């Protein structure tokens, strides 16, 4: 069995359970998803302060369970990504990184639609650090946080779909990333309602994490996006 440590660096167990459920449904039968929830910090990450603490919580999760073949940082925004890479003996990938890479490999620009009004500056910074700025058309948040979307997903579909349509029509995005652990599993419904091509960040992260677990490599060698 290959083991993927899926770290949710916030303290909400239901978000961890949601991500683990969707990851287990998509990975191969010989891959074990080992979920881990932050032992301290915010119930849902939506501020710079919570983001900073979440990086520490993610490191704590890895220290408690280092026996894995790959690490998936299951928070869109990837708090602590570079620190995890520094200390981990196995490759590490984050939801935002994996989905931005997948989007950047397609023709045209991409946008991100996510939950929480404070996320855009943090995601813009991450996109810049990872080298995706040239392909990023826009970041469009809805008022509801990812935690609120996870609690009542049907109520958020319309708002998410509206922002996806705006990303295509106003911002020129060819594809939209639906970003957030709390938004796992909603991509198909949002795509149907919006008519826009959608990437589910949890699914993208799962695909990369499984490939990394099988690779036997110590690090994730990401292909730089084409500009």
C-alpha positions, -999 to +999 in steps of 0.1 A: +000+000+000+011+035-008+002+060+020-007+097+014-008+119+045-036+144+038-031+173+062-060+196+069-042+224+089-074+238+104-092+223+134-125+213+118-127+175+117-157+176+093-135+193+066-109+166+071-135+140+067-149+156+036-115+158+019-107+122+029-140+109+015-134+125-019-097+114-020-106+078-012-132+077-039-107+088-066-074+071-057-065+036-066-073+007-043-037+002-033-034+038-020-043+046+017-054+081+026-042+090+061-061+121+072-047+145+098-064+175+113-046+205+128-043+203+166-045+241+171-054+272+151-085+284+134-117+263+126-114+276+091-085+295+075-096+329+062-071+355+075-034+361+073-031+353+111-049+320+107-028+312+076+004+317+096-007+295+124-019+268+100+016+264+086+028+255+121-002+231+125+007+214+092+043+209+104+029+194+136+008+170+117+037+158+096+059+153+127+032+131+143+029+108+113+061+109+091+056+074+077+040+081+043+049+081+007+036+116-001+021+145+017-010+164+004-015+198+021-053+198+019-059+235+023-063+257-008-037+284-002-011+258+009+000+273+043+034+259+053+041+244+019+077+254+016+085+246+053+069+211+049+091+206+018+122+216+038+116+190+065+098+162+047+116+130+036+089+125+009+074+148-018+048+174-007+021+191-028-007+215-020-042+218-033-036+253-048-002+243-063-016+211-079-046+228-094-027+258-107-003+235-124-031+216-140-048+248-151-016+263-164-009+233-186-041+240-205-046+266-233-055+301-222-056+318-188-073+305-156-092+320-128-098+309-092-132+310-075-131+304-038-149+311-005-139+340+017-134+377+008-099+378+024-083+351+003-074+369-030-043+387-017-030+355-001-036+335-033-021+362-055+011+360-034+012+322-036+006+323-074+035+347-077+058+325-055+050+294-076+054+312-109+018+312-121+011+349-123+013+352-161-015+325-165-037+338-137-066+359-151-084+366-118-093+355-083-130+358-075-142+351-039-178+346-028-189+360+006-194+326+022-163+309+036-153+274+026-165+262+059-199+277+054-200+262+019-192+228+032-220+231+058-246+241+032-232+234-003-265+236-022-270+272-010-236+282-025-239+266-059-256+297-075-230+321-062-201+299-072-215+295-107-221+332-111-185+340-103-173+312-127-193+327-155-179+362-147-144+348-147-149+335-182-169+364-196-153+394-179-118+381-172-112+359-202-105+327-182-106+295-203-108+273-171-117+280-135-103+264-104-129+258-077-105+262-048-110+250-013-111+218+008-147+228+018-157+229-018-147+193-026-171+175-048-190+206-060-171+210-094-195+190-114-226+208-102-210+242-106-198+233-141-233+222-150-249+254-138-222+278-151-213+261-184-177+267-175-148+242-175-140+236-138-110+221-120-118+206-085-087+215-063-091+184-041-093+161-072-062+179-087-043+175-054-052+138-052-040+131-087-006+147-081-003+131-046-009+096-059+016+101-087+042+114-062+035+084-038+043+060-066+073+079-079+097+070-050+111+105-053+121+126-023+109+159-038+082+172-061+098+183-094+071+205-108+073+215-145+072+253-148+041+266-165+044+278-201+037+315-205 
